């Protein structure tokens, strides 16, 4: 739950040009843009992940696909207004590891829950500054 309206949250999470509030990222580069759809890459700790917009429904839904040399996946978020200044934000991320060895290692080294918590904490701080 965030103390902000759905429009404000949606505009922040879909604005890849202004990513600097996400302190967990080393870099974000937009590679191409076709209307509302983008292809971009994010780099963290020397690991680069490619992202592609899958779907945008203003102020209510945002989804993208992702891929790296180790996995493919998808992320989607739903924004549900509670009232004029409160919004429920629900995000889901799922990854597929084609290599069974990497899949086993992912359980040890990729804490998706921690990644999502960091993302939500960074978003909350950004909203507090707005």
Secondary structure, DSSP 8 states (H G I E B T S, - for coil): -BSS-HHHHHHHHT-TTS-TT-TT-SEEEEEEEETTEEEEEEEETTEEEEEEEEEEETTTEEEEEEE-SS-EEEEEEEEEEEETTEEEEEEEEEEE-SSHHHHHHHHHH--HHHHHHHHHHHHHHHHHH-
